[in-house]
Amino acid sequence: MFDLNSASWYAIYTKPRHEKFIEKKLIEKGIEAYTPKIKINRKWSDRIKIIEEPVFKNYCFAKFYLRDKLKILSCDGVIDLVHFNSYYIPIEESIINSFKILFENNIKLDPCPYLKEGDKVVVKRGPLKGLEGYIIEKRNRNSTIVISVDAICASVKCVVDIDFVELA
């Protein structure tokens, strides 16, 4: 099912706002850890400050031997390792390396929802707010959504900015 004898990257599900704290604690324990972060301008009433925010809320990545998972789970702020049934899902090293290249070079990135063709979505803002349909195509920042009336076997489609939709 999984290999206890080889180190792999795994996603760690964290308590809210604990991503950077857990990354630091794991590194202190000698475990390779990584939390992709972006710099954003945060405005308070009296000042604007540039801060680093985790890109993936509630997630940190770490490379370790699965047999050592108790070291990870015992860290304050860790909820669990990402798994499906009893199978822990390793993350390819190339994906972590790609994140490091992107974020170390300050490439402008925008996190976006993980949506795929066939997902039922609802438009949350803009002139089409409230519209529900299914994604039939994703292209760049746009998604083509179909609204079907099963009773009369008819459909219409429209293009919506991907930032305006979320899973229904």
C-alpha positions in Angstrom: 0.0 0.0 0.0 2.7 2.5 0.9 6.4 2.4 1.4 7.6 2.9 5.0 11.3 2.9 3.9 11.5 5.8 1.4 11.1 9.5 2.2 8.4 11.3 0.3 6.6 14.6 0.4 3.2 14.6 2.1 0.6 17.3 2.7 -0.1 18.1 6.3 -3.5 19.4 7.3 -3.1 22.1 9.9 -5.2 24.2 12.3 -6.1 27.6 10.8 -3.1 30.1 10.6 -0.6 27.4 11.8 1.1 26.7 8.4 4.3 28.8 9.0 4.5 27.8 12.7 4.4 24.1 11.8 6.9 24.6 9.0 9.3 26.2 11.5 8.7 23.4 14.1 9.3 20.6 11.6 12.5 22.2 10.4 13.7 22.5 14.0 13.0 18.7 14.4 15.3 18.1 11.3 12.4 17.4 8.9 12.4 19.1 5.5 9.3 21.2 5.4 7.9 23.8 2.9 4.9 26.1 2.9 4.5 28.1 -0.3 4.0 31.8 0.6 3.1 34.9 -1.3 3.8 38.5 -0.3 0.7 40.7 -0.1 -0.1 44.2 1.0 -2.1 44.2 4.2 -3.8 47.5 5.1 -4.6 48.5 8.7 -6.2 51.8 9.7 -2.8 53.4 10.3 -0.4 51.7 7.9 0.2 49.3 5.0 2.6 46.4 5.5 3.9 43.7 3.2 3.3 40.3 4.8 3.8 36.7 3.7 0.7 34.6 3.5 0.5 30.8 2.9 -0.9 30.1 -0.6 -2.7 26.9 0.5 -4.6 27.7 3.7 -4.4 25.0 6.3 -1.6 23.0 4.5 2.1 22.6 4.9 4.3 20.1 3.0 7.0 17.9 4.6 9.4 15.2 3.3 9.7 12.3 5.7 9.7 8.5 6.0 6.1 7.4 6.6 7.3 5.2 9.5 8.1 8.6 11.2 4.6 10.1 10.8 4.1 10.3 14.6 6.8 13.0 14.7 4.6 15.0 12.4 1.3 14.2 14.1 2.6 15.1 17.5 3.5 18.6 16.5 1.2 21.3 17.9 -1.2 22.6 15.3 -1.1 19.5 13.1 -4.6 18.0 12.5 -3.7 15.1 10.2 -1.8 13.9 7.2 -3.8 14.0 3.9 -4.9 10.5 3.2 -7.7 8.5 1.5 -8.9 5.7 3.7 -5.6 4.4 5.1 -3.5 5.4 2.1 -1.3 8.4 2.6 -0.9 10.3 -0.6 2.7 11.2 -1.5 3.3 14.4 -3.5 5.8 14.2 -6.4 9.1 15.9 -5.7 8.8 17.7 -9.1 5.6 19.5 -7.9 7.3 20.8 -4.7 10.4 21.9 -6.8 8.0 23.7 -9.2 6.4 25.6 -6.2 9.9 26.5 -4.9 11.0 27.9 -8.3 7.7 29.9 -8.8 7.7 31.4 -5.3 11.4 32.0 -5.0 11.3 34.1 -8.2 8.4 36.2 -7.0 6.3 35.3 -10.1 2.9 36.9 -9.8 0.4 34.1 -9.0 -3.2 34.0 -8.0 -4.5 30.9 -6.2 -7.6 29.7 -7.9 -10.2 27.1 -7.1 -9.5 23.5 -8.1 -12.3 23.0 -10.6 -12.5 20.5 -13.5 -14.8 19.7 -16.4 -18.0 18.1 -15.1 -18.0 19.9 -11.8 -21.3 21.5 -10.8 -20.7 25.2 -9.9 -22.6 28.3 -8.8 -21.6 31.8 -9.7 -21.0 33.8 -6.5 -20.5 37.3 -7.9 -20.8 39.5 -10.9 -23.9 40.0 -13.2 -24.5 36.2 -13.3 -24.6 35.8 -9.5 -26.8 32.8 -8.5 -26.4 31.0 -11.8 -25.8 27.2 -11.5 -24.5 24.9 -14.1 -21.7 22.4 -15.0 -18.3 23.2 -16.3 -17.8 21.8 -19.8 -14.5 23.5 -20.6 -11.8 25.5 -18.8 -9.5 27.8 -20.8 -7.1 30.2 -19.1 -9.1 32.3 -16.6 -12.5 31.4 -18.2 -14.8 28.5 -17.8 -17.6 27.5 -20.1 -20.7 26.6 -18.1 -23.8 24.8 -19.3 -27.2 25.2 -17.8 -29.6 22.3 -18.7 -33.3 21.9 -18.4 -33.7 18.1 -18.2 -37.5 18.2 -18.5 -37.3 19.6 -22.0 -33.9 18.2 -23.0 -32.4 21.7 -23.7 -29.2 23.5 -22.6 -27.5 26.8 -23.0 -23.9 27.7 -22.3 -22.0 30.8 -21.3 -18.5 31.8 -20.4 -17.7 33.0 -16.9 -14.5 34.2 -15.2 -13.2 31.2 -13.1 -12.8 33.5 -10.1 -16.5 34.1 -10.0 -17.5 30.4 -9.6 -17.2 27.8 -6.9 -18.4 24.2 -6.4 -22.2 24.0 -5.8 
